Amino acid sequence: MSEWTVYILRCADDTLYTGITTDLAQRLEKHADGSGAKYTRGRGPFAVLYTETCPTKGAALKRELEIKALDRTEKLALAMVLPS
């Protein structure tokens, strides 16, 4: 059973993207080559601002929704305050 990672990316256009994965390095490659999320296509390069591990996919999906509900300032504060 693998851990899930919730992550926040800063795109080159200074927008933020939140997602989940079991393999962050592979997922970042997918975002970079344009085969990741539709939102991130053409918005690279990316910087990982925040990561958080969750024990299950359900927990990761729940946390992703919580983070997506935050406004930009709150997301940036999360990335600055909590260790990744």
HTML snippet that shows the backbone in 3Dmol.js (N, CA, C, O; Angstrom):
<script src="https://3Dmol.org/build/3Dmol-min.js"></script>
<div id="view" style="width:600px;height:400px;position:relative"></div>
<script>
const pdb = `
ATOM      1  N   MET A   1       0.848  -1.190   0.000  1.00  0.00           N
ATOM      2  CA  MET A   1       0.000   0.000   0.000  1.00  0.00           C
ATOM      3  C   MET A   1       0.885   1.241   0.000  1.00  0.00           C
ATOM      4  O   MET A   1       1.776   1.369   0.840  1.00  0.00           O
ATOM      5  N   SER A   2       0.648   2.134  -0.918  1.00  0.00           N
ATOM      6  CA  SER A   2       1.504   3.309  -1.044  1.00  0.00           C
ATOM      7  C   SER A   2       0.851   4.532  -0.419  1.00  0.00           C
ATOM      8  O   SER A   2      -0.372   4.632  -0.316  1.00  0.00           O
ATOM      9  N   GLU A   3       1.701   5.448  -0.010  1.00  0.00           N
ATOM     10  CA  GLU A   3       1.218   6.724   0.514  1.00  0.00           C
ATOM     11  C   GLU A   3       0.824   7.625  -0.639  1.00  0.00           C
ATOM     12  O   GLU A   3       1.345   7.498  -1.747  1.00  0.00           O
ATOM     13  N   TRP A   4      -0.083   8.519  -0.375  1.00  0.00           N
ATOM     14  CA  TRP A   4      -0.506   9.519  -1.349  1.00  0.00           C
ATOM     15  C   TRP A   4       0.069  10.866  -0.960  1.00  0.00           C
ATOM     16  O   TRP A   4       0.202  11.173   0.224  1.00  0.00           O
ATOM     17  N   THR A   5       0.405  11.656  -1.941  1.00  0.00           N
ATOM     18  CA  THR A   5       0.941  12.998  -1.710  1.00  0.00           C
ATOM     19  C   THR A   5      -0.016  14.029  -2.280  1.00  0.00           C
ATOM     20  O   THR A   5      -0.435  13.937  -3.434  1.00  0.00           O
ATOM     21  N   VAL A   6      -0.355  15.007  -1.460  1.00  0.00           N
ATOM     22  CA  VAL A   6      -1.115  16.181  -1.907  1.00  0.00           C
ATOM     23  C   VAL A   6      -0.066  17.261  -2.145  1.00  0.00           C
ATOM     24  O   VAL A   6       0.827  17.446  -1.319  1.00  0.00           O
ATOM     25  N   TYR A   7      -0.161  17.972  -3.255  1.00  0.00           N
ATOM     26  CA  TYR A   7       0.871  18.957  -3.573  1.00  0.00           C
ATOM     27  C   TYR A   7       0.261  20.228  -4.151  1.00  0.00           C
ATOM     28  O   TYR A   7      -0.824  20.220  -4.732  1.00  0.00           O
ATOM     29  N   ILE A   8       0.997  21.318  -3.969  1.00  0.00           N
ATOM     30  CA  ILE A   8       0.636  22.594  -4.586  1.00  0.00           C
ATOM     31  C   ILE A   8       1.803  23.012  -5.472  1.00  0.00           C
ATOM     32  O   ILE A   8       2.950  23.055  -5.028  1.00  0.00           O
ATOM     33  N   LEU A   9       1.495  23.319  -6.723  1.00  0.00           N
ATOM     34  CA  LEU A   9       2.492  23.820  -7.676  1.00  0.00           C
ATOM     35  C   LEU A   9       2.249  25.293  -7.942  1.00  0.00           C
ATOM     36  O   LEU A   9       1.108  25.753  -7.970  1.00  0.00           O
ATOM     37  N   ARG A  10       3.332  26.024  -8.135  1.00  0.00           N
ATOM     38  CA  ARG A  10       3.231  27.383  -8.681  1.00  0.00           C
ATOM     39  C   ARG A  10       3.601  27.257 -10.155  1.00  0.00           C
ATOM     40  O   ARG A  10       4.689  26.791 -10.495  1.00  0.00           O
ATOM     41  N   CYS A  11       2.696  27.673 -11.013  1.00  0.00           N
ATOM     42  CA  CYS A  11       2.926  27.621 -12.455  1.00  0.00           C
ATOM     43  C   CYS A  11       3.707  28.867 -12.886  1.00  0.00           C
ATOM     44  O   CYS A  11       3.800  29.841 -12.139  1.00  0.00           O
ATOM     45  N   ALA A  12       4.257  28.823 -14.082  1.00  0.00           N
ATOM     46  CA  ALA A  12       5.043  29.946 -14.603  1.00  0.00           C
ATOM     47  C   ALA A  12       4.226  31.225 -14.706  1.00  0.00           C
ATOM     48  O   ALA A  12       4.780  32.321 -14.628  1.00  0.00           O
ATOM     49  N   ASP A  13       2.907  31.097 -14.881  1.00  0.00           N
ATOM     50  CA  ASP A  13       2.050  32.284 -14.957  1.00  0.00           C
ATOM     51  C   ASP A  13       1.597  32.750 -13.567  1.00  0.00           C
ATOM     52  O   ASP A  13       0.696  33.580 -13.447  1.00  0.00           O
ATOM     53  N   ASP A  14       2.230  32.210 -12.527  1.00  0.00           N
ATOM     54  CA  ASP A  14       2.004  32.558 -11.115  1.00  0.00           C
ATOM     55  C   ASP A  14       0.662  32.075 -10.577  1.00  0.00           C
ATOM     56  O   ASP A  14       0.228  32.531  -9.519  1.00  0.00           O
ATOM     57  N   THR A  15      -0.005  31.163 -11.280  1.00  0.00           N
ATOM     58  CA  THR A  15      -1.207  30.543 -10.733  1.00  0.00           C
ATOM     59  C   THR A  15      -0.787  29.332  -9.901  1.00  0.00           C
ATOM     60  O   THR A  15       0.345  28.857 -10.000  1.00  0.00           O
ATOM     61  N   LEU A  16      -1.714  28.842  -9.083  1.00  0.00           N
ATOM     62  CA  LEU A  16      -1.444  27.693  -8.230  1.00  0.00           C
ATOM     63  C   LEU A  16      -2.293  26.515  -8.671  1.00  0.00           C
ATOM     64  O   LEU A  16      -3.443  26.681  -9.076  1.00  0.00           O
ATOM     65  N   TYR A  17      -1.716  25.326  -8.589  1.00  0.00           N
ATOM     66  CA  TYR A  17      -2.422  24.096  -8.931  1.00  0.00           C
ATOM     67  C   TYR A  17      -2.252  23.115  -7.779  1.00  0.00           C
ATOM     68  O   TYR A  17      -1.145  22.942  -7.269  1.00  0.00           O
ATOM     69  N   THR A  18      -3.326  22.481  -7.371  1.00  0.00           N
ATOM     70  CA  THR A  18      -3.287  21.484  -6.307  1.00  0.00           C
ATOM     71  C   THR A  18      -3.695  20.137  -6.876  1.00  0.00           C
ATOM     72  O   THR A  18      -4.675  20.041  -7.614  1.00  0.00           O
ATOM     73  N   GLY A  19      -2.944  19.095  -6.533  1.00  0.00           N
ATOM     74  CA  GLY A  19      -3.259  17.760  -7.015  1.00  0.00           C
ATOM     75  C   GLY A  19      -2.805  16.695  -6.033  1.00  0.00           C
ATOM     76  O   GLY A  19      -2.247  16.998  -4.978  1.00  0.00           O
ATOM     77  N   ILE A  20      -3.057  15.429  -6.399  1.00  0.00           N
ATOM     78  CA  ILE A  20      -2.619  14.294  -5.585  1.00  0.00           C
ATOM     79  C   ILE A  20      -1.925  13.269  -6.480  1.00  0.00           C
ATOM     80  O   ILE A  20      -2.175  13.206  -7.683  1.00  0.00           O
ATOM     81  N   THR A  21      -1.058  12.475  -5.877  1.00  0.00           N
ATOM     82  CA  THR A  21      -0.341  11.443  -6.618  1.00  0.00           C
ATOM     83  C   THR A  21       0.295  10.461  -5.648  1.00  0.00           C
ATOM     84  O   THR A  21       0.416  10.751  -4.458  1.00  0.00           O
ATOM     85  N   THR A  22       0.704   9.297  -6.154  1.00  0.00           N
ATOM     86  CA  THR A  22       1.495   8.363  -5.357  1.00  0.00           C
ATOM     87  C   THR A  22       2.969   8.460  -5.722  1.00  0.00           C
ATOM     88  O   THR A  22       3.817   7.891  -5.035  1.00  0.00           O
ATOM     89  N   ASP A  23       3.283   9.177  -6.802  1.00  0.00           N
ATOM     90  CA  ASP A  23       4.664   9.326  -7.254  1.00  0.00           C
ATOM     91  C   ASP A  23       4.852  10.763  -7.757  1.00  0.00           C
ATOM     92  O   ASP A  23       4.592  11.063  -8.922  1.00  0.00           O
ATOM     93  N   LEU A  24       5.303  11.635  -6.866  1.00  0.00           N
ATOM     94  CA  LEU A  24       5.395  13.062  -7.196  1.00  0.00           C
ATOM     95  C   LEU A  24       6.362  13.325  -8.348  1.00  0.00           C
ATOM     96  O   LEU A  24       6.058  14.127  -9.231  1.00  0.00           O
ATOM     97  N   ALA A  25       7.508  12.673  -8.355  1.00  0.00           N
ATOM     98  CA  ALA A  25       8.484  12.906  -9.422  1.00  0.00           C
ATOM     99  C   ALA A  25       7.884  12.566 -10.789  1.00  0.00           C
ATOM    100  O   ALA A  25       8.029  13.326 -11.746  1.00  0.00           O
ATOM    101  N   GLN A  26       7.218  11.434 -10.869  1.00  0.00           N
ATOM    102  CA  GLN A  26       6.602  11.027 -12.141  1.00  0.00           C
ATOM    103  C   GLN A  26       5.482  11.987 -12.531  1.00  0.00           C
ATOM    104  O   GLN A  26       5.328  12.321 -13.705  1.00  0.00           O
ATOM    105  N   ARG A  27       4.706  12.428 -11.553  1.00  0.00           N
ATOM    106  CA  ARG A  27       3.608  13.345 -11.842  1.00  0.00           C
ATOM    107  C   ARG A  27       4.128  14.684 -12.339  1.00  0.00           C
ATOM    108  O   ARG A  27       3.543  15.282 -13.242  1.00  0.00           O
ATOM    109  N   LEU A  28       5.227  15.159 -11.756  1.00  0.00           N
ATOM    110  CA  LEU A  28       5.828  16.412 -12.218  1.00  0.00           C
ATOM    111  C   LEU A  28       6.318  16.283 -13.653  1.00  0.00           C
ATOM    112  O   LEU A  28       6.202  17.227 -14.434  1.00  0.00           O
ATOM    113  N   GLU A  29       6.865  15.122 -14.009  1.00  0.00           N
ATOM    114  CA  GLU A  29       7.274  14.887 -15.395  1.00  0.00           C
ATOM    115  C   GLU A  29       6.067  14.969 -16.322  1.00  0.00           C
ATOM    116  O   GLU A  29       6.147  15.546 -17.407  1.00  0.00           O
ATOM    117  N   LYS A  30       4.948  14.389 -15.890  1.00  0.00           N
ATOM    118  CA  LYS A  30       3.722  14.426 -16.698  1.00  0.00           C
ATOM    119  C   LYS A  30       3.252  15.868 -16.888  1.00  0.00           C
ATOM    120  O   LYS A  30       2.870  16.260 -17.990  1.00  0.00           O
ATOM    121  N   HIS A  31       3.281  16.657 -15.808  1.00  0.00           N
ATOM    122  CA  HIS A  31       2.890  18.063 -15.940  1.00  0.00           C
ATOM    123  C   HIS A  31       3.836  18.775 -16.919  1.00  0.00           C
ATOM    124  O   HIS A  31       3.391  19.538 -17.776  1.00  0.00           O
ATOM    125  N   ALA A  32       5.128  18.521 -16.784  1.00  0.00           N
ATOM    126  CA  ALA A  32       6.126  19.195 -17.617  1.00  0.00           C
ATOM    127  C   ALA A  32       5.990  18.844 -19.096  1.00  0.00           C
ATOM    128  O   ALA A  32       6.188  19.701 -19.957  1.00  0.00           O
ATOM    129  N   ASP A  33       5.654  17.585 -19.394  1.00  0.00           N
ATOM    130  CA  ASP A  33       5.566  17.197 -20.806  1.00  0.00           C
ATOM    131  C   ASP A  33       4.172  17.409 -21.408  1.00  0.00           C
ATOM    132  O   ASP A  33       3.930  17.067 -22.565  1.00  0.00           O
ATOM    133  N   GLY A  34       3.265  17.972 -20.613  1.00  0.00           N
ATOM    134  CA  GLY A  34       1.950  18.302 -21.132  1.00  0.00           C
ATOM    135  C   GLY A  34       0.925  17.194 -21.058  1.00  0.00           C
ATOM    136  O   GLY A  34      -0.205  17.364 -21.517  1.00  0.00           O
ATOM    137  N   SER A  35       1.304  16.042 -20.478  1.00  0.00           N
ATOM    138  CA  SER A  35       0.356  14.938 -20.387  1.00  0.00           C
ATOM    139  C   SER A  35      -0.249  14.807 -18.993  1.00  0.00           C
ATOM    140  O   SER A  35      -0.926  13.824 -18.694  1.00  0.00           O
ATOM    141  N   GLY A  36      -0.003  15.794 -18.149  1.00  0.00           N
ATOM    142  CA  GLY A  36      -0.591  15.811 -16.809  1.00  0.00           C
ATOM    143  C   GLY A  36      -1.977  16.430 -16.863  1.00  0.00           C
ATOM    144  O   GLY A  36      -2.712  16.240 -17.832  1.00  0.00           O
ATOM    145  N   ALA A  37      -2.324  17.151 -15.850  1.00  0.00           N
ATOM    146  CA  ALA A  37      -3.641  17.790 -15.781  1.00  0.00           C
ATOM    147  C   ALA A  37      -3.826  18.805 -16.905  1.00  0.00           C
ATOM    148  O   ALA A  37      -2.881  19.489 -17.299  1.00  0.00           O
ATOM    149  N   LYS A  38      -5.035  18.892 -17.409  1.00  0.00           N
ATOM    150  CA  LYS A  38      -5.334  19.832 -18.486  1.00  0.00           C
ATOM    151  C   LYS A  38      -4.985  21.263 -18.068  1.00  0.00           C
ATOM    152  O   LYS A  38      -4.478  22.039 -18.879  1.00  0.00           O
ATOM    153  N   TYR A  39      -5.253  21.613 -16.811  1.00  0.00           N
ATOM    154  CA  TYR A  39      -4.991  22.967 -16.332  1.00  0.00           C
ATOM    155  C   TYR A  39      -3.520  23.357 -16.472  1.00  0.00           C
ATOM    156  O   TYR A  39      -3.215  24.508 -16.787  1.00  0.00           O
ATOM    157  N   THR A  40      -2.618  22.424 -16.245  1.00  0.00           N
ATOM    158  CA  THR A  40      -1.193  22.762 -16.231  1.00  0.00           C
ATOM    159  C   THR A  40      -0.556  22.782 -17.623  1.00  0.00           C
ATOM    160  O   THR A  40       0.582  23.230 -17.763  1.00  0.00           O
ATOM    161  N   ARG A  41      -1.247  22.317 -18.634  1.00  0.00           N
ATOM    162  CA  ARG A  41      -0.675  22.308 -19.991  1.00  0.00           C
ATOM    163  C   ARG A  41      -0.330  23.726 -20.430  1.00  0.00           C
ATOM    164  O   ARG A  41      -1.177  24.620 -20.413  1.00  0.00           O
ATOM    165  N   GLY A  42       0.909  23.915 -20.816  1.00  0.00           N
ATOM    166  CA  GLY A  42       1.361  25.210 -21.296  1.00  0.00           C
ATOM    167  C   GLY A  42       1.636  26.224 -20.192  1.00  0.00           C
ATOM    168  O   GLY A  42       1.907  27.389 -20.482  1.00  0.00           O
ATOM    169  N   ARG A  43       1.571  25.800 -18.930  1.00  0.00           N
ATOM    170  CA  ARG A  43       1.785  26.723 -17.821  1.00  0.00           C
ATOM    171  C   ARG A  43       3.119  26.484 -17.106  1.00  0.00           C
ATOM    172  O   ARG A  43       3.375  27.109 -16.077  1.00  0.00           O
ATOM    173  N   GLY A  44       3.969  25.601 -17.624  1.00  0.00           N
ATOM    174  CA  GLY A  44       5.253  25.307 -16.982  1.00  0.00           C
ATOM    175  C   GLY A  44       6.281  26.353 -17.324  1.00  0.00           C
ATOM    176  O   GLY A  44       6.039  27.185 -18.199  1.00  0.00           O
ATOM    177  N   PRO A  45       7.421  26.340 -16.663  1.00  0.00           N
ATOM    178  CA  PRO A  45       7.830  25.348 -15.658  1.00  0.00           C
ATOM    179  C   PRO A  45       7.113  25.568 -14.328  1.00  0.00           C
ATOM    180  O   PRO A  45       6.482  26.599 -14.095  1.00  0.00           O
ATOM    181  N   PHE A  46       7.236  24.555 -13.463  1.00  0.00           N
ATOM    182  CA  PHE A  46       6.522  24.534 -12.203  1.00  0.00           C
ATOM    183  C   PHE A  46       7.484  24.509 -11.028  1.00  0.00           C
ATOM    184  O   PHE A  46       8.608  24.020 -11.135  1.00  0.00           O
ATOM    185  N   ALA A  47       7.022  25.044  -9.908  1.00  0.00           N
ATOM    186  CA  ALA A  47       7.765  24.955  -8.650  1.00  0.00           C
ATOM    187  C   ALA A  47       6.841  24.302  -7.628  1.00  0.00           C
ATOM    188  O   ALA A  47       5.690  24.710  -7.471  1.00  0.00           O
ATOM    189  N   VAL A  48       7.346  23.295  -6.942  1.00  0.00           N
ATOM    190  CA  VAL A  48       6.568  22.651  -5.889  1.00  0.00           C
ATOM    191  C   VAL A  48       6.633  23.550  -4.652  1.00  0.00           C
ATOM    192  O   VAL A  48       7.710  23.787  -4.105  1.00  0.00           O
ATOM    193  N   LEU A  49       5.474  24.045  -4.219  1.00  0.00           N
ATOM    194  CA  LEU A  49       5.417  24.917  -3.049  1.00  0.00           C
ATOM    195  C   LEU A  49       5.130  24.150  -1.771  1.00  0.00           C
ATOM    196  O   LEU A  49       5.555  24.556  -0.689  1.00  0.00           O
ATOM    197  N   TYR A  50       4.410  23.043  -1.890  1.00  0.00           N
ATOM    198  CA  TYR A  50       3.933  22.355  -0.690  1.00  0.00           C
ATOM    199  C   TYR A  50       3.652  20.899  -0.992  1.00  0.00           C
ATOM    200  O   TYR A  50       3.144  20.571  -2.065  1.00  0.00           O
ATOM    201  N   THR A  51       3.978  20.022  -0.055  1.00  0.00           N
ATOM    202  CA  THR A  51       3.597  18.623  -0.144  1.00  0.00           C
ATOM    203  C   THR A  51       3.127  18.167   1.233  1.00  0.00           C
ATOM    204  O   THR A  51       3.566  18.673   2.266  1.00  0.00           O
ATOM    205  N   GLU A  52       2.234  17.206   1.210  1.00  0.00           N
ATOM    206  CA  GLU A  52       1.698  16.620   2.440  1.00  0.00           C
ATOM    207  C   GLU A  52       1.348  15.169   2.124  1.00  0.00           C
ATOM    208  O   GLU A  52       0.712  14.899   1.105  1.00  0.00           O
ATOM    209  N   THR A  53       1.746  14.247   2.969  1.00  0.00           N
ATOM    210  CA  THR A  53       1.427  12.849   2.709  1.00  0.00           C
ATOM    211  C   THR A  53       0.170  12.434   3.452  1.00  0.00           C
ATOM    212  O   THR A  53      -0.120  12.913   4.549  1.00  0.00           O
ATOM    213  N   CYS A  54      -0.566  11.531   2.823  1.00  0.00           N
ATOM    214  CA  CYS A  54      -1.797  10.978   3.384  1.00  0.00           C
ATOM    215  C   CYS A  54      -1.737   9.456   3.240  1.00  0.00           C
ATOM    216  O   CYS A  54      -1.175   8.951   2.268  1.00  0.00           O
ATOM    217  N   PRO A  55      -2.309   8.722   4.196  1.00  0.00           N
ATOM    218  CA  PRO A  55      -2.192   7.263   4.167  1.00  0.00           C
ATOM    219  C   PRO A  55      -3.044   6.565   3.109  1.00  0.00           C
ATOM    220  O   PRO A  55      -2.714   5.461   2.675  1.00  0.00           O
ATOM    221  N   THR A  56      -4.135   7.203   2.694  1.00  0.00           N
ATOM    222  CA  THR A  56      -5.042   6.576   1.724  1.00  0.00           C
ATOM    223  C   THR A  56      -5.441   7.575   0.642  1.00  0.00           C
ATOM    224  O   THR A  56      -5.289   8.786   0.804  1.00  0.00           O
ATOM    225  N   LYS A  57      -5.950   7.044  -0.457  1.00  0.00           N
ATOM    226  CA  LYS A  57      -6.426   7.909  -1.537  1.00  0.00           C
ATOM    227  C   LYS A  57      -7.597   8.757  -1.058  1.00  0.00           C
ATOM    228  O   LYS A  57      -7.690   9.938  -1.392  1.00  0.00           O
ATOM    229  N   GLY A  58      -8.484   8.159  -0.280  1.00  0.00           N
ATOM    230  CA  GLY A  58      -9.625   8.905   0.241  1.00  0.00           C
ATOM    231  C   GLY A  58      -9.207  10.092   1.092  1.00  0.00           C
ATOM    232  O   GLY A  58      -9.773  11.179   0.978  1.00  0.00           O
ATOM    233  N   ALA A  59      -8.209   9.879   1.945  1.00  0.00           N
ATOM    234  CA  ALA A  59      -7.709  10.972   2.791  1.00  0.00           C
ATOM    235  C   ALA A  59      -7.055  12.052   1.939  1.00  0.00           C
ATOM    236  O   ALA A  59      -7.203  13.243   2.216  1.00  0.00           O
ATOM    237  N   ALA A  60      -6.335  11.637   0.904  1.00  0.00           N
ATOM    238  CA  ALA A  60      -5.682  12.606   0.014  1.00  0.00           C
ATOM    239  C   ALA A  60      -6.717  13.414  -0.754  1.00  0.00           C
ATOM    240  O   ALA A  60      -6.571  14.629  -0.893  1.00  0.00           O
ATOM    241  N   LEU A  61      -7.757  12.762  -1.253  1.00  0.00           N
ATOM    242  CA  LEU A  61      -8.812  13.475  -1.980  1.00  0.00           C
ATOM    243  C   LEU A  61      -9.524  14.477  -1.068  1.00  0.00           C
ATOM    244  O   LEU A  61      -9.839  15.592  -1.485  1.00  0.00           O
ATOM    245  N   LYS A  62      -9.771  14.071   0.170  1.00  0.00           N
ATOM    246  CA  LYS A  62     -10.415  14.970   1.125  1.00  0.00           C
ATOM    247  C   LYS A  62      -9.534  16.192   1.394  1.00  0.00           C
ATOM    248  O   LYS A  62     -10.011  17.327   1.409  1.00  0.00           O
ATOM    249  N   ARG A  63      -8.230  15.937   1.608  1.00  0.00           N
ATOM    250  CA  ARG A  63      -7.301  17.044   1.883  1.00  0.00           C
ATOM    251  C   ARG A  63      -7.161  17.951   0.660  1.00  0.00           C
ATOM    252  O   ARG A  63      -7.080  19.172   0.798  1.00  0.00           O
ATOM    253  N   GLU A  64      -7.132  17.354  -0.542  1.00  0.00           N
ATOM    254  CA  GLU A  64      -7.051  18.148  -1.770  1.00  0.00           C
ATOM    255  C   GLU A  64      -8.238  19.106  -1.862  1.00  0.00           C
ATOM    256  O   GLU A  64      -8.064  20.278  -2.197  1.00  0.00           O
ATOM    257  N   LEU A  65      -9.431  18.619  -1.571  1.00  0.00           N
ATOM    258  CA  LEU A  65     -10.617  19.474  -1.608  1.00  0.00           C
ATOM    259  C   LEU A  65     -10.536  20.582  -0.567  1.00  0.00           C
ATOM    260  O   LEU A  65     -10.939  21.714  -0.834  1.00  0.00           O
ATOM    261  N   GLU A  66     -10.016  20.262   0.623  1.00  0.00           N
ATOM    262  CA  GLU A  66      -9.855  21.289   1.659  1.00  0.00           C
ATOM    263  C   GLU A  66      -8.902  22.387   1.191  1.00  0.00           C
ATOM    264  O   GLU A  66      -9.167  23.574   1.380  1.00  0.00           O
ATOM    265  N   ILE A  67      -7.797  21.978   0.582  1.00  0.00           N
ATOM    266  CA  ILE A  67      -6.815  22.958   0.103  1.00  0.00           C
ATOM    267  C   ILE A  67      -7.380  23.765  -1.056  1.00  0.00           C
ATOM    268  O   ILE A  67      -7.181  24.978  -1.117  1.00  0.00           O
ATOM    269  N   LYS A  68      -8.080  23.112  -1.976  1.00  0.00           N
ATOM    270  CA  LYS A  68      -8.664  23.823  -3.114  1.00  0.00           C
ATOM    271  C   LYS A  68      -9.702  24.848  -2.670  1.00  0.00           C
ATOM    272  O   LYS A  68      -9.945  25.827  -3.375  1.00  0.00           O
ATOM    273  N   ALA A  69     -10.317  24.632  -1.506  1.00  0.00           N
ATOM    274  CA  ALA A  69     -11.310  25.573  -0.986  1.00  0.00           C
ATOM    275  C   ALA A  69     -10.665  26.829  -0.397  1.00  0.00           C
ATOM    276  O   ALA A  69     -11.349  27.828  -0.173  1.00  0.00           O
ATOM    277  N   LEU A  70      -9.357  26.785  -0.145  1.00  0.00           N
ATOM    278  CA  LEU A  70      -8.648  27.951   0.392  1.00  0.00           C
ATOM    279  C   LEU A  70      -8.470  28.997  -0.698  1.00  0.00           C
ATOM    280  O   LEU A  70      -8.414  28.663  -1.882  1.00  0.00           O
ATOM    281  N   ASP A  71      -8.382  30.255  -0.301  1.00  0.00           N
ATOM    282  CA  ASP A  71      -8.054  31.270  -1.297  1.00  0.00           C
ATOM    283  C   ASP A  71      -6.531  31.282  -1.506  1.00  0.00           C
ATOM    284  O   ASP A  71      -5.791  30.612  -0.785  1.00  0.00           O
ATOM    285  N   ARG A  72      -6.090  32.032  -2.473  1.00  0.00           N
ATOM    286  CA  ARG A  72      -4.673  32.059  -2.844  1.00  0.00           C
ATOM    287  C   ARG A  72      -3.773  32.421  -1.662  1.00  0.00           C
ATOM    288  O   ARG A  72      -2.737  31.791  -1.451  1.00  0.00           O
ATOM    289  N   THR A  73      -4.169  33.430  -0.900  1.00  0.00           N
ATOM    290  CA  THR A  73      -3.371  33.869   0.242  1.00  0.00           C
ATOM    291  C   THR A  73      -3.232  32.749   1.269  1.00  0.00           C
ATOM    292  O   THR A  73      -2.154  32.539   1.825  1.00  0.00           O
ATOM    293  N   GLU A  74      -4.309  32.044   1.513  1.00  0.00           N
ATOM    294  CA  GLU A  74      -4.278  30.940   2.477  1.00  0.00           C
ATOM    295  C   GLU A  74      -3.404  29.789   1.966  1.00  0.00           C
ATOM    296  O   GLU A  74      -2.689  29.161   2.747  1.00  0.00           O
ATOM    297  N   LYS A  75      -3.459  29.515   0.669  1.00  0.00           N
ATOM    298  CA  LYS A  75      -2.609  28.464   0.096  1.00  0.00           C
ATOM    299  C   LYS A  75      -1.134  28.827   0.223  1.00  0.00           C
ATOM    300  O   LYS A  75      -0.309  27.984   0.575  1.00  0.00           O
ATOM    301  N   LEU A  76      -0.809  30.076  -0.064  1.00  0.00           N
ATOM    302  CA  LEU A  76       0.572  30.525   0.055  1.00  0.00           C
ATOM    303  C   LEU A  76       1.034  30.496   1.515  1.00  0.00           C
ATOM    304  O   LEU A  76       2.182  30.156   1.799  1.00  0.00           O
ATOM    305  N   ALA A  77       0.145  30.851   2.429  1.00  0.00           N
ATOM    306  CA  ALA A  77       0.483  30.787   3.859  1.00  0.00           C
ATOM    307  C   ALA A  77       0.718  29.349   4.287  1.00  0.00           C
ATOM    308  O   ALA A  77       1.634  29.077   5.064  1.00  0.00           O
ATOM    309  N   LEU A  78      -0.089  28.432   3.795  1.00  0.00           N
ATOM    310  CA  LEU A  78       0.088  27.009   4.096  1.00  0.00           C
ATOM    311  C   LEU A  78       1.468  26.551   3.633  1.00  0.00           C
ATOM    312  O   LEU A  78       2.176  25.848   4.354  1.00  0.00           O
ATOM    313  N   ALA A  79       1.832  26.951   2.443  1.00  0.00           N
ATOM    314  CA  ALA A  79       3.133  26.564   1.877  1.00  0.00           C
ATOM    315  C   ALA A  79       4.294  27.163   2.670  1.00  0.00           C
ATOM    316  O   ALA A  79       5.362  26.557   2.755  1.00  0.00           O
ATOM    317  N   MET A  80       4.093  28.335   3.246  1.00  0.00           N
ATOM    318  CA  MET A  80       5.171  29.001   3.983  1.00  0.00           C
ATOM    319  C   MET A  80       5.272  28.542   5.434  1.00  0.00           C
ATOM    320  O   MET A  80       6.364  28.540   6.002  1.00  0.00           O
ATOM    321  N   VAL A  81       4.162  28.158   6.038  1.00  0.00           N
ATOM    322  CA  VAL A  81       4.140  27.869   7.466  1.00  0.00           C
ATOM    323  C   VAL A  81       4.417  26.407   7.765  1.00  0.00           C
ATOM    324  O   VAL A  81       5.203  26.095   8.660  1.00  0.00           O
ATOM    325  N   LEU A  82       3.790  25.517   7.036  1.00  0.00           N
ATOM    326  CA  LEU A  82       3.924  24.101   7.349  1.00  0.00           C
ATOM    327  C   LEU A  82       5.065  23.472   6.563  1.00  0.00           C
ATOM    328  O   LEU A  82       5.243  23.763   5.380  1.00  0.00           O
ATOM    329  N   PRO A  83       5.839  22.608   7.221  1.00  0.00           N
ATOM    330  CA  PRO A  83       6.924  21.928   6.492  1.00  0.00           C
ATOM    331  C   PRO A  83       6.362  20.982   5.476  1.00  0.00           C
ATOM    332  O   PRO A  83       5.306  20.386   5.694  1.00  0.00           O
ATOM    333  N   SER A  84       7.059  20.829   4.348  1.00  0.00           N
ATOM    334  CA  SER A  84       6.584  19.886   3.337  1.00  0.00           C
ATOM    335  C   SER A  84       7.150  18.523   3.574  1.00  0.00           C
ATOM    336  O   SER A  84       6.861  17.594   2.819  1.00  0.00           O
TER     337      SER A  84
END
`;
const viewer = $3Dmol.createViewer("view");
viewer.addModel(pdb, "pdb");
viewer.setStyle({}, {cartoon: {color: "spectrum"}});
viewer.zoomTo();
viewer.render();
</script>
